[in-house]
Amino acid sequence: MMINDSDARVLMLSEGMRPAIADFSERLHNILPAGRIAVDFDAAGWSRFDDWLEGAGDTAPGVEIEPDYPFNIIYSSGTTGTPKGILHDHRMRFRQVQRMVNYGLGPDCIALVSTPFYSNTTLVTALTVLAKGGTQVLMRKFDVEQFLQLAEQYRVTHAMLVPVQYQRILAHRDFDRYDLSSFQAKLSTSAPLRGKVIREALDRWPGKVFEIYGLTEGGVSTVLDAASFPDKLDSVGRPATNADVRIIDEDGKELPNGSTGEIVGRAGTMMTGYYKRQDLTEAMFWESPEGDIFFRTGDMGRLDEDGFLYILDRKKDMIISGGFNVYASDLEQVLLRHDAIADVAVIGVPSERWGETPLALVVPASGSELTEQALLDWANEQLGKGQRLSGVEFRDNLPRSSIGKVLKRELREPYWKDRTSKV
């Protein structure tokens, strides 16, 4: 339970979230007696937000903030395991604000916020806008048409979005009807933004496109200025200023550019550690030959000859078929070249012959008459012998986290639950 794990003393709650704590409300043992604050409801044992606010003094508390004081705890999404509390200090947040100013987030910007505030995806831009005196337009919940309406109405200049939002916004039937000429920059993070989508955004949506790759934990940081490097749209860019990104093998040995391995990195923005989990913190460390501490990402990738980083897969999601590593992203990029595909995820499923084998779960484009067999035949003609798909299954949609990441663990579970079923 994240509330208890974080040692929270005060809980602020809206009416809409009350059901979320109903089953364990009495087991929040760290919350102070007067620490339950009701934002928009009345209930016994809860103080109204306005009353709580009026009780505050008129003068600042006079606390001297040191750079290494804790600033926030963000819990990991848990898409690959139990959520962990990621502790950031004031130094990291200050440096992040200074970095994000480079994208034009200042007193004159108008940022449209459509992702959850508990996510670092949101905070890296929202805190910068707040610190620099810009304007933020907040959406309670993302909706494509409302996003476009608000962007036009408020003359929005900036937005931090996740890849699935780009796809849905650009696919909206009335996208080209809206006046989005005020946009200066759009940023993307959380998952790789596919080159095909970037190209469409550059062609149809005013303003620059920046793709940022990093971890909530910090350390790894790359940036792709898409318009400046149109031949690198399938990459996530080059290391940001003061960031060092390297590739290592399973034994922790550094690999040269062009080689595939685990991505590790260090930068000026790195977490203090996982809250109360020093063991997990240390497990994330990789020490360079120079004696510097890098963070392991769990992502597999490679650096090309120009220093651009390409992400291939999560290490845990990599498919090992017949002893060979198969990277789902390679297969997904091939499949997305087909005009009849709206979305796709490739997973490994059990195989009596190969151990595991790639299976494509595909969301067909609206109105498509493509069959699963026709797509399978087309795809395998494009793929190498060791990459070929064992099957294609059509889906209405793909399960995603609240921040837009495809939940591959959830997709794989039915196939691996009973390992006696073979493909």
N, C-alpha and C positions, 0 to 999 in steps of 0.2 A: 504494500500500500504506500504510494508515493507521499501522501500527506504525512504519515508517521515517519517514513524513512528520511524525509527532509528535515525532521525536527521542527516543523512549522508551528508557530505560536499563535498566529492569527489566521482565520479562515474567512474570506469574503466570498459570498455566494449570492447568485441571482436565483430568482424563482425557477427559471428554466433548468437550472442545474441541481435543484434539490433532490430529484429522484436518483441522481448519480451517487449520492452519499447516504441514501436512506438505509441501506443494509448495514452500514458500519459507523453511523453517526456517533454512536455512544462509545466507540472504541478509538476515538481520536484523542489519545491520552496526552499529547503534548500541547493541545490547544488551551490557552489561558481561560480562566473562568469568564472573563469579559471579552474573549477573543473571537467570538462568533458574530460576524457582521453581515447583516442582511441588506443587500443592495436595493431590492425593490419589493420586499414582502414584510409582513409582521408575523412573528411567531415567538412563543415562549422560549426564553433562553438565548434569544438573538437580539442584538442591538441594531437599530436602524442606522444606515450609513450616514445620513445627515446629522443625526445626534452624535455619532462617534466623531464626525469631522468637526463639529462645533466644540467638542471637548479639547481640541488641540490648542496649544498655545500660539500666540501671535509672533513669537520670536523663534529664530532657528535654534536648534539644540546646541550648537557650538561644538559639534564633534569634528575633529580633524580627520579627514579621510586619507588613509594611506593607500598607495598603489596596490598593495597585496591584500587589502581587505576584500572579503567575498562580496560579489555584486549580485549574482543570481545562481540558481541551480536549475538546469534544464534537463528533463528526463529524456533519454533516448527513445526513439519511436518503438523499440521492441520488435521491429520487423524480423529480426534474426535472433531474438532471445529476450530475456527479462530486461525491462528498462533499467538503465543505470543513471544515477544523478551526476550530471556533468557540471562541475563547479567552475565558474568564471570569476576572476577578480576585476577590480577597477582598472588595473593596468591594461588588461586585455580589451575591455570595452572601450577605453579611451583610444587605444591604438586602432580599433576597428572603426570607430567614428571618424578618425582622421583619414583612414583609408577610403571610406565610402564617400567622403566629400569630393573625391576625384571624379565621381560619376555625376556631379552637379547637384548633389543633395545639400542645399543650402537654404538661406532665408527666403529665396524667391521660388523655391520648388513647391509643387503641389503633387503629393504622392497618394496614390490610390492603394489602400491596404485591403487585400482580399484573402489573405492566408491567416491561419490561427496565430494569436499572439503568444501562445506557449512555445512556438517554434522559433529556433534561431534564424530560420529563413526570413521571418518577419522582423525580428528584433534588429538584425544588422542594418536594415534600412530605417525602420521606425524610430529607433533610438537616435540615429543620426539626424533625422528630420526634426525630432523633438529637441535635440541638443542645439541645433543650428537655427531654430526658429522658423522652420518651414511649415507648410500646411499639410495635414493628413485627412483624407476622406476615408472613413472606416466603413467596411461592409460587415454586417453581422454574419452573413453567409454568402459564399461565392455563388453568383448567378451570372451567366454570360451576358444576357440582355441588359441586366441592371449594371453590370460592369461597363458596358459600352455606353449606356445612357449617362452614368456618372462621369465617365471620362470626358464625354462631350460637354456635359453641363458645367463641370468645374474646370475645364481646360487643363486637364491633368498633364503633368510633365514627366512623371516617373512612376514605375510600378515594378515591384519584385514579384515574379510569378514562378510557378513550377511548370515543368513541361506539359503536363496534361491540360493546364489552363490555356497555354498557347494553342494547343490543338483544338480545343473546344471553341475558343474565341475566334480563331481564323476560319473555323468550319461553320460559324453562324451564318445563316442565310442572308442576313442584312448587314454583315460586317462592313461592306464597302459603302453603305449608306451613312455611316456615322462619321462625323468630323473629328478625326484624331490627330489633326495637324499640330496640336500643342505639345505632343510627346517629344521629349528630348532623348530619353533613354529608357529602355526596358531591360531588366535584369532577369536572369534565370539561374536557379540553383535547385538543390535537392536530389536531382537525377540528371543524367546526360540529356541535353536537348538535341534531338536528332537533326542532322544536317538538312534534311528535306524540309523540316519545320522552320529552321532558321532562315533558309533561303526564301521561303514564302513570307516570313515576317519582314525580311529586308525588302522584299518586292512590294508588299501591300500595306505595311504599317509604318507610318512616319517615325523617325527617331532611330537612334543607334540600338543595337542589340549586344548586350554583354552577357556571356555565360561564365558563371563563377563555380568552380569546383572546390569543395572544401568539406571539412567535417565540423559538426557542432563542437567537437573537442578542440578544434583548431589544428595548427601544425601544417597540414597540407593546404596550399592555396594556389590555384591557377586561374587565369583570366583569358577569355577569348573575346577580342574585339572583332565581331563577326564581319563587319563591313571592311575592315582593314586586311582581313585574311580570308577571302572567299574560297580559297583552295584548301582551307583547314577546318571546314565546318563540322566535320565528324570528330574533331578533337575537342578537348575542353580548354585549349589554350596553353600558354606558357606560364611558368611560375611567376607569381606576383612579386612586386618589389620586396626585397628582404626575405623571400621564401626560397627554400631549397628542397627540391623534389628529386627523389632517386627511386630506382627499381632494384629490388633484391630477390634472390632465389630462396628456395625452401630452407637452405642452410644459413641464411642471413648474409650471403655474399653479394656485394654490389655488382650489378650487371651493366653492360654498356648500352648506349642508345641503340634501339632496334630490337632489343631482347624483351621478352615478356616475363613478368614476375609481379611480386606484390609492390604496390605503391607505398612509399614512406615519405614523410616530409617534416620539416620544422619551419617555423616562422615567428614573427614577433607576437602573433596572437595564438597562444596555446593555453589550454585549460590548466587550472591548478591540479586537477585530478578528479577521479570518480569519488563522489562523496562517501566517506567511510569505507571505501573499497580500495585500499592501497595495493592489494594483490592484483586487482584488475587493471589498475593504473600501470603498475610495473610490467604487466603482461603486454601492454601496448607499446612498450619502449623498444626501439632498435638503436644501438649505439654505433655510430659511424667510426671508420678508422681514425678520424681526427678526435674522437672522444665526445662528439656531440650527440645529444638525445633527439631522436626522431620519433614521430608517432607512426605506428602501423595503421594502415587504413582498412585492411581486409579486402581491398579492391585489387583486381589484377589489371595490369595495363602495360604500356610501353611508351617510351619517349622516342620521337622520330629524330632524324638528323638535324632538324631545326629547333629541337627542344620542345616541341608541342606534345602534350600528353594525350594519349588515347586510352580510354577506359574500356576494358573488355568484359569484365564480369565481377560480381562479388566472389571472393575466394570460396565461400560456402556454396555458391550457386553454380560453380564451374562443373561442367559435365565431363566425366571421365569415361569414354566409350572405347572399349577394346584396348585400354591402356593409354589412349591418346587424350590430351586435353582439348575439349571443344568449348568455345566461348559463345555463349548465347547471343551476345550483342552482334557478333559477326553474322550469325544466321538471321537475326532480327532485321539488320540493315538490308540484307538481301531481300527478305520478304516485303519490306516496306517500299521497295522499288515498284511493287505491283500496285497499280492504280485502284484496284478493287479492295485494298486492305486499309482499314481505318486505324487499327491498333493490333499489336501482337506481343506475345511473351513466349519465349522458348524455355522449356524446362527439361530436366533429365528425368526419365521414368525407367523402372526396372526392365532389364532385358536378360533373358536366359543366355543369349549368345554373347552379348557385349558387356554385361554388367549393368550398364545403363545406356540409354539412347535418347537423342533429342526428339521432343514432341513440340509442335507449334500449336499454341492456343491463339486463335485469330478472331478478331472482331471485324467482320466484313463491312465495307463501306455501304452506306445507304443505297438501296436499289440494286446492289450487286447480284448477279446471277451466277457468280463463280461457285463451283463445287469444291468440296474438300479434296477430292481426288485430283481434279484439274490443277489446283494450287500446289498440291504435293508434287505432282509430276513437273510442274513449271519450276518450283523451287529447287528440286534436286538436280535439275539440269544446270542450275547456276552454281551449285555448291560443289566443293571438293568431295572426293570419295569418302574421306573420314569424317565429313561434316553432315552427311545426308540425313534428312529427317525420316523418322520411322512412321510418322503420321501427322495429320493436321486435324484439329477439331475446331469447329466454329463456336464462338461464345457471343452472348449479347453484350457483355462487358467484362472487364478484368478487375478483380478486387484491388483496391488501393488504400493506402493509409490516408489519414486526414491531410497529409501534406503532399499527396499525389504519387507516392512510390508504389509500384506494383508489388503486391504481396506474394512473392514467388513461393515462399514457404507454405502459404495457404493453398496455392495452386498445386504444389507437389504432393501435399499430404494424402489426398485420396488414392493416389497411385502407389504410394509407399506404405500405406497403412496395412495392406495385406500383401506381403511380399511374395505370396504364392502366385499372384497374377503376373504373367509374363507378357512382354511385348515382342 
